[in-house]
Amino acid sequence: MICPECKQEMSDGYIPISRRLDFLANQKDTLPTAHSAFGKEYIKISGIPILPQNIEAYYCPSCHFVVIPCKE
């Protein structure tokens, strides 16, 4: 994958997770919870895992940018 910031090749890898992972758009809450996400724009990155799992990610060693593809 090519980095959207610096256009260099990114390293592929994964991010280990053990709970649901959401991205909250323009959220100002310091500790988002299921209740704070309700009614606000958020993007589901992973489901609720029964066991720890890995999600696909890419890292740019040049600009330290991380990309996580969000598949529905």
PAMIVO-270313 format. One record per atom (N, C-alpha, C, CB): residue number from 0; residue in three letters; chain; atom name; x negated, y negated, z. Coordinates in nm, 4 decimals. Atoms other than C-alpha are relative to their C-alpha. Glycine has a CB too. Layout:
PAMIVO-270313
   nr  rest  kette  atom         X         Y         Z
  NUM   ALA      A    CA         X         Y         Z
...
end
This chain:
PAMIVO-270313
   nr  rest  kette  atom         X         Y         Z
    0   MET      A     N   -0.0860    0.1174    0.0000
    0   MET      A    CA    0.0000    0.0000    0.0000
    0   MET      A     C   -0.0903   -0.1233    0.0000
    0   MET      A    CB    0.0977    0.0000    0.1236
    1   ILE      A     N    0.0721    0.1263    0.0068
    1   ILE      A    CA   -0.1184   -0.3526   -0.0765
    1   ILE      A     C    0.0563   -0.0957    0.1050
    1   ILE      A    CB    0.0097   -0.0619   -0.1423
    2   CYS      A     N   -0.0405    0.0925   -0.1056
    2   CYS      A    CA   -0.1098   -0.6064    0.2083
    2   CYS      A     C    0.0731   -0.1203   -0.0604
    2   CYS      A    CB   -0.1231   -0.0467    0.0817
    3   PRO      A     N   -0.0734    0.1152    0.0521
    3   PRO      A    CA    0.1551   -0.8748    0.1474
    3   PRO      A     C   -0.0644   -0.1338    0.0375
    3   PRO      A    CB    0.1422    0.0033    0.0506
    4   GLU      A     N    0.0651    0.1237   -0.0430
    4   GLU      A    CA   -0.0648   -1.1320    0.3240
    4   GLU      A     C   -0.1255   -0.0316   -0.0806
    4   GLU      A    CB   -0.0351    0.0088    0.1465
    5   CYS      A     N    0.1298    0.0276    0.0629
    5   CYS      A    CA   -0.4148   -1.0930    0.1735
    5   CYS      A     C   -0.0239    0.0787   -0.1283
    5   CYS      A    CB   -0.1103    0.0300    0.0970
    6   LYS      A     N    0.0059   -0.0782    0.1245
    6   LYS      A    CA   -0.3507   -0.8505   -0.1178
    6   LYS      A     C   -0.1117    0.1051   -0.0021
    6   LYS      A    CB   -0.0184   -0.0934   -0.1168
    7   GLN      A     N    0.1002   -0.1060   -0.0100
    7   GLN      A    CA   -0.6128   -0.5987    0.0073
    7   GLN      A     C    0.0718    0.1341    0.0259
    7   GLN      A    CB   -0.1039   -0.0314    0.1144
    8   GLU      A     N   -0.0553   -0.1337   -0.0254
    8   GLU      A    CA   -0.5580   -0.2218    0.0364
    8   GLU      A     C    0.0190    0.0204    0.1505
    8   GLU      A    CB   -0.0930    0.1107   -0.0588
    9   MET      A     N   -0.0306   -0.0267   -0.1404
    9   MET      A    CA   -0.3944   -0.1167    0.3657
    9   MET      A     C   -0.0284    0.1466    0.0327
    9   MET      A    CB    0.1476   -0.0349    0.0315
   10   SER      A     N    0.0181   -0.1370   -0.0477
   10   SER      A    CA   -0.4731    0.1940    0.5723
   10   SER      A     C    0.1362    0.0556    0.0387
   10   SER      A    CB   -0.0993    0.0058    0.1209
   11   ASP      A     N   -0.1269   -0.0602   -0.0406
   11   ASP      A    CA   -0.1823    0.4349    0.6121
   11   ASP      A     C   -0.0198    0.0727    0.1316
   11   ASP      A    CB    0.0538    0.0968   -0.1087
   12   GLY      A     N    0.0042   -0.0653   -0.1302
   12   GLY      A    CA   -0.0985    0.5795    0.9514
   12   GLY      A     C    0.1388    0.0061    0.0595
   12   GLY      A    CB   -0.0954   -0.0729    0.0948
   13   TYR      A     N   -0.1291   -0.0088   -0.0681
   13   TYR      A    CA    0.1758    0.5914    1.2093
   13   TYR      A     C   -0.0062   -0.0716    0.1345
   13   TYR      A    CB    0.0414    0.1474    0.0196
   14   ILE      A     N   -0.0148    0.0566   -0.1340
   14   ILE      A    CA    0.3010    0.4343    1.5311
   14   ILE      A     C    0.0788    0.1011    0.0820
   14   ILE      A    CB    0.0718   -0.1411   -0.0030
   15   PRO      A     N   -0.0737   -0.0950   -0.0834
   15   PRO      A    CA    0.3967    0.6801    1.8076
   15   PRO      A     C    0.1065   -0.0733    0.0828
   15   PRO      A    CB   -0.0972    0.0774    0.0931
   16   ILE      A     N   -0.1070    0.0588   -0.0803
   16   ILE      A    CA    0.7302    0.6051    1.9757
   16   ILE      A     C    0.0671    0.1088    0.0827
   16   ILE      A    CB    0.1037   -0.0720   -0.0900
   17   SER      A     N   -0.0724   -0.0944   -0.0840
   17   SER      A    CA    0.9255    0.7680    2.2550
   17   SER      A     C    0.1382   -0.0517    0.0358
   17   SER      A    CB   -0.0787    0.0292    0.1262
   18   ARG      A     N   -0.1343    0.0535   -0.0197
   18   ARG      A    CA    1.2386    0.5525    2.2493
   18   ARG      A     C    0.0421   -0.0731   -0.1264
   18   ARG      A    CB    0.0058   -0.0945    0.1236
   19   ARG      A     N   -0.0517    0.0691    0.1184
   19   ARG      A    CA    1.4564    0.3722    1.9972
   19   ARG      A     C   -0.0788   -0.1288   -0.0243
   19   ARG      A    CB    0.1510   -0.0313    0.0163
   20   LEU      A     N    0.0779    0.1180    0.0365
   20   LEU      A    CA    1.2763    0.0947    1.8103
   20   LEU      A     C    0.0823   -0.0863   -0.0943
   20   LEU      A    CB   -0.1353    0.0399   -0.0657
   21   ASP      A     N   -0.0772    0.0962    0.0794
   21   ASP      A    CA    1.4636   -0.2113    1.6777
   21   ASP      A     C   -0.0823   -0.1265   -0.0190
   21   ASP      A    CB    0.1361   -0.0328    0.0682
   22   PHE      A     N    0.0566    0.1319    0.0239
   22   PHE      A    CA    1.3505   -0.5387    1.5242
   22   PHE      A     C    0.1122   -0.1000    0.0173
   22   PHE      A    CB   -0.0654   -0.0109   -0.1421
   23   LEU      A     N   -0.1019    0.1023   -0.0234
   23   LEU      A    CA    1.5452   -0.8394    1.6527
   23   LEU      A     C   -0.0408   -0.1272   -0.0728
   23   LEU      A    CB    0.0192   -0.0271    0.1526
   24   ALA      A     N    0.0317    0.1164    0.0820
   24   ALA      A    CA    1.5508   -1.1226    1.3974
   24   ALA      A     C    0.0247   -0.1295    0.0759
   24   ALA      A    CB    0.0820    0.0016   -0.1282
   25   ASN      A     N   -0.0100    0.1318   -0.0644
   25   ASN      A    CA    1.4832   -1.4682    1.5431
   25   ASN      A     C    0.0521    0.0067    0.1427
   25   ASN      A    CB    0.0896   -0.0898   -0.0809
   26   GLN      A     N   -0.0487   -0.0209   -0.1363
   26   GLN      A    CA    1.5470   -1.3370    1.8927
   26   GLN      A     C   -0.0924   -0.0704    0.0988
   26   GLN      A    CB    0.0096    0.1514    0.0326
   27   LYS      A     N    0.0794    0.0712   -0.0998
   27   LYS      A    CA    1.4304   -1.5498    2.1868
   27   LYS      A     C   -0.0082    0.0754    0.1329
   27   LYS      A    CB    0.0584   -0.1379    0.0231
   28   ASP      A     N    0.0032   -0.0753   -0.1249
   28   ASP      A    CA    1.4952   -1.2904    2.4597
   28   ASP      A     C   -0.1387    0.0582    0.0229
   28   ASP      A    CB    0.1055    0.1117   -0.0012
   29   THR      A     N    0.1320   -0.0552   -0.0302
   29   THR      A    CA    1.1786   -1.1796    2.6365
   29   THR      A     C    0.0049    0.1512    0.0127
   29   THR      A    CB   -0.0552   -0.0609    0.1280
   30   LEU      A     N   -0.0152   -0.1449   -0.0134
   30   LEU      A    CA    1.3068   -0.8284    2.7133
   30   LEU      A     C    0.1320    0.0426   -0.0636
   30   LEU      A    CB   -0.0058    0.0434    0.1496
   31   PRO      A     N   -0.1251   -0.0375    0.0648
   31   PRO      A    CA    1.5651   -0.7244    2.4532
   31   PRO      A     C    0.0516    0.1341    0.0502
   31   PRO      A    CB   -0.0184    0.0049   -0.1506
   32   THR      A     N   -0.0657   -0.1239   -0.0406
   32   THR      A    CA    1.8112   -0.4591    2.5630
   32   THR      A     C    0.1123    0.0275   -0.0978
   32   THR      A    CB    0.0537   -0.0086    0.1464
   33   ALA      A     N   -0.1136   -0.0321    0.0872
   33   ALA      A    CA    2.1019   -0.2866    2.3935
   33   ALA      A     C    0.1065   -0.1089    0.0113
   33   ALA      A    CB    0.0602    0.1388    0.0364
   34   HIS      A     N   -0.1017    0.1033   -0.0192
   34   HIS      A    CA    2.3272   -0.5561    2.5431
   34   HIS      A     C   -0.0394   -0.1314   -0.0658
   34   HIS      A    CB    0.0247   -0.0222    0.1480
   35   SER      A     N    0.0405    0.1265    0.0611
   35   SER      A    CA    2.1178   -0.8506    2.4192
   35   SER      A     C    0.0027    0.0081   -0.1523
   35   SER      A    CB   -0.1395   -0.0393    0.0475
   36   ALA      A     N   -0.0028   -0.0164    0.1452
   36   ALA      A    CA    2.1110   -0.7047    2.0650
   36   ALA      A     C    0.1427   -0.0019   -0.0535
   36   ALA      A    CB   -0.0689    0.1302   -0.0399
   37   PHE      A     N   -0.1384   -0.0075    0.0432
   37   PHE      A    CA    2.4894   -0.6711    2.0538
   37   PHE      A     C    0.0447   -0.1339   -0.0572
   37   PHE      A    CB    0.0907    0.0419    0.1165
   38   GLY      A     N   -0.0523    0.1202    0.0610
   38   GLY      A    CA    2.6389   -0.9225    1.8143
   38   GLY      A     C   -0.1056   -0.0875   -0.0637
   38   GLY      A    CB    0.0731   -0.0780    0.1004
   39   LYS      A     N    0.1063    0.0782    0.0619
   39   LYS      A    CA    2.3006   -1.0481    1.6904
   39   LYS      A     C   -0.0635    0.0831   -0.1101
   39   LYS      A    CB   -0.1062   -0.0439    0.1047
   40   GLU      A     N    0.0605   -0.0695    0.1127
   40   GLU      A    CA    2.1069   -0.9614    1.3767
   40   GLU      A     C   -0.1192    0.0837    0.0468
   40   GLU      A    CB   -0.0437   -0.1006   -0.1081
   41   TYR      A     N    0.1131   -0.0860   -0.0323
   41   TYR      A    CA    1.8811   -0.6605    1.4299
   41   TYR      A     C   -0.0115    0.1089   -0.1049
   41   TYR      A    CB    0.0150    0.0614    0.1410
   42   ILE      A     N    0.0284   -0.1033    0.0985
   42   ILE      A    CA    1.7207   -0.3940    1.2136
   42   ILE      A     C   -0.0457    0.1247    0.0729
   42   ILE      A    CB   -0.1070   -0.0471   -0.1022
   43   LYS      A     N    0.0351   -0.1269   -0.0624
   43   LYS      A    CA    1.7107   -0.0331    1.3256
   43   LYS      A     C   -0.1228    0.0570   -0.0705
   43   LYS      A    CB    0.1193    0.1004   -0.0054
   44   ILE      A     N    0.1213   -0.0575    0.0566
   44   ILE      A    CA    1.3566    0.1013    1.2718
   44   ILE      A     C   -0.0050    0.1501    0.0247
   44   ILE      A    CB   -0.1241   -0.0677    0.0591
   45   SER      A     N   -0.0047   -0.1435   -0.0282
   45   SER      A    CA    1.4040    0.4384    1.4396
   45   SER      A     C    0.1259    0.0311    0.0794
   45   SER      A    CB   -0.1265    0.0462    0.0775
   46   GLY      A     N   -0.1123   -0.0439   -0.0802
   46   GLY      A    CA    1.6807    0.6395    1.5961
   46   GLY      A     C   -0.0451    0.0273    0.1423
   46   GLY      A    CB    0.0646    0.1244   -0.0608
   47   ILE      A     N    0.0363   -0.0370   -0.1364
   47   ILE      A    CA    1.6850    0.7637    1.9534
   47   ILE      A     C   -0.0597    0.1407   -0.0051
   47   ILE      A    CB    0.1246   -0.0065    0.0971
   48   PRO      A     N    0.0625   -0.1318    0.0106
   48   PRO      A    CA    1.4302    1.0462    1.9557
   48   PRO      A     C    0.0260    0.0855    0.1236
   48   PRO      A    CB   -0.1499   -0.0147   -0.0218
   49   ILE      A     N   -0.0102   -0.0933   -0.1112
   49   ILE      A    CA    1.4872    1.3544    2.1683
   49   ILE      A     C   -0.1397    0.0282    0.0537
   49   ILE      A    CB    0.0704    0.1315   -0.0435
   50   LEU      A     N    0.1411   -0.0160   -0.0343
   50   LEU      A    CA    1.1119    1.4125    2.1643
   50   LEU      A     C   -0.0766   -0.1170   -0.0602
   50   LEU      A    CB   -0.0563    0.1371   -0.0513
   51   PRO      A     N    0.0796    0.1065    0.0627
   51   PRO      A    CA    0.8374    1.1566    2.0953
   51   PRO      A     C   -0.0232    0.0288   -0.1483
   51   PRO      A    CB   -0.1352   -0.0158    0.0724
   52   GLN      A     N    0.0187   -0.0157    0.1437
   52   GLN      A    CA    0.7938    1.0969    1.7225
   52   GLN      A     C   -0.0931   -0.1084   -0.0520
   52   GLN      A    CB    0.1353   -0.0046   -0.0739
   53   ASN      A     N    0.0854    0.0981    0.0651
   53   ASN      A    CA    0.5745    0.9027    1.4808
   53   ASN      A     C    0.0777   -0.0661   -0.1126
   53   ASN      A    CB   -0.1298    0.0656   -0.0535
   54   ILE      A     N   -0.0613    0.0693    0.1124
   54   ILE      A    CA    0.6969    0.6352    1.2413
   54   ILE      A     C   -0.1114   -0.0500   -0.0918
   54   ILE      A    CB    0.0908   -0.1180    0.0486
   55   GLU      A     N    0.0949    0.0407    0.1026
   55   GLU      A    CA    0.5176    0.5516    0.9182
   55   GLU      A     C   -0.0362   -0.1483    0.0169
   55   GLU      A    CB    0.0582    0.0261   -0.1407
   56   ALA      A     N    0.0449    0.1381   -0.0095
   56   ALA      A    CA    0.3073    0.2323    0.9271
   56   ALA      A     C   -0.1263   -0.0185   -0.0827
   56   ALA      A    CB   -0.0249   -0.0397    0.1470
   57   TYR      A     N    0.1195    0.0348    0.0769
   57   TYR      A    CA    0.0322    0.0547    0.7343
   57   TYR      A     C   -0.0695   -0.1155    0.0703
   57   TYR      A    CB    0.0356   -0.0374   -0.1481
   58   TYR      A     N    0.0795    0.1005   -0.0696
   58   TYR      A    CA   -0.2512   -0.1583    0.8764
   58   TYR      A     C   -0.1029   -0.0597   -0.0948
   58   TYR      A    CB   -0.0692    0.0609    0.1234
   59   CYS      A     N    0.0994    0.0691    0.0820
   59   CYS      A    CA   -0.4658   -0.4178    0.7007
   59   CYS      A     C   -0.1193   -0.0370    0.0880
   59   CYS      A    CB    0.0612   -0.1273   -0.0676
   60   PRO      A     N    0.1165    0.0329   -0.0812
   60   PRO      A    CA   -0.8195   -0.4255    0.8462
   60   PRO      A     C   -0.0543   -0.1404   -0.0281
   60   PRO      A    CB   -0.1086    0.1020   -0.0236
   61   SER      A     N    0.0489    0.1344    0.0335
   61   SER      A    CA   -0.8858   -0.7600    0.6715
   61   SER      A     C    0.0710   -0.1097    0.0789
   61   SER      A    CB    0.0170   -0.0257   -0.1486
   62   CYS      A     N   -0.0745    0.1076   -0.0675
   62   CYS      A    CA   -0.6075   -0.9712    0.8234
   62   CYS      A     C    0.0800    0.0492    0.1215
   62   CYS      A    CB    0.0944   -0.0665   -0.0988
   63   HIS      A     N   -0.0661   -0.0588   -0.1187
   63   HIS      A    CA   -0.4755   -0.7353    1.0982
   63   HIS      A     C    0.1520   -0.0063   -0.0084
   63   HIS      A    CB   -0.0461   -0.0716    0.1265
   64   PHE      A     N   -0.1436    0.0013    0.0260
   64   PHE      A    CA   -0.1280   -0.7244    0.9450
   64   PHE      A     C    0.0507    0.1442    0.0049
   64   PHE      A    CB    0.0323   -0.0669   -0.1384
   65   VAL      A     N   -0.0595   -0.1334   -0.0068
   65   VAL      A    CA    0.0972   -0.4227    1.0176
   65   VAL      A     C    0.1342   -0.0037   -0.0731
   65   VAL      A    CB    0.0180    0.0471    0.1489
   66   VAL      A     N   -0.1258   -0.0134    0.0742
   66   VAL      A    CA    0.3814   -0.3100    0.7882
   66   VAL      A     C    0.0648    0.1299    0.0443
   66   VAL      A    CB   -0.0232   -0.0020   -0.1564
   67   ILE      A     N   -0.0785   -0.1181   -0.0361
   67   ILE      A    CA    0.6529   -0.0677    0.9033
   67   ILE      A     C    0.1174    0.0075   -0.0974
   67   ILE      A    CB    0.0496   -0.0063    0.1505
   68   PRO      A     N   -0.1152   -0.0136    0.0898
   68   PRO      A    CA    0.8848    0.0503    0.6229
   68   PRO      A     C    0.1249    0.0407    0.0780
   68   PRO      A    CB   -0.0294    0.1035   -0.1105
   69   CYS      A     N   -0.1265   -0.0300   -0.0676
   69   CYS      A    CA    1.2463    0.0546    0.7431
   69   CYS      A     C    0.0901    0.0753   -0.0969
   69   CYS      A    CB    0.0696   -0.1305    0.0511
   70   LYS      A     N   -0.0833   -0.0829    0.0867
   70   LYS      A    CA    1.4359    0.3419    0.5822
   70   LYS      A     C    0.1300    0.0274    0.0703
   70   LYS      A    CB   -0.0708    0.1321   -0.0379
   71   GLU      A     N   -0.1314   -0.0228   -0.0599
   71   GLU      A    CA    1.8051    0.3764    0.6417
   71   GLU      A     C    0.0494    0.1381   -0.0299
   71   GLU      A    CB    0.1001   -0.1020   -0.0488
end
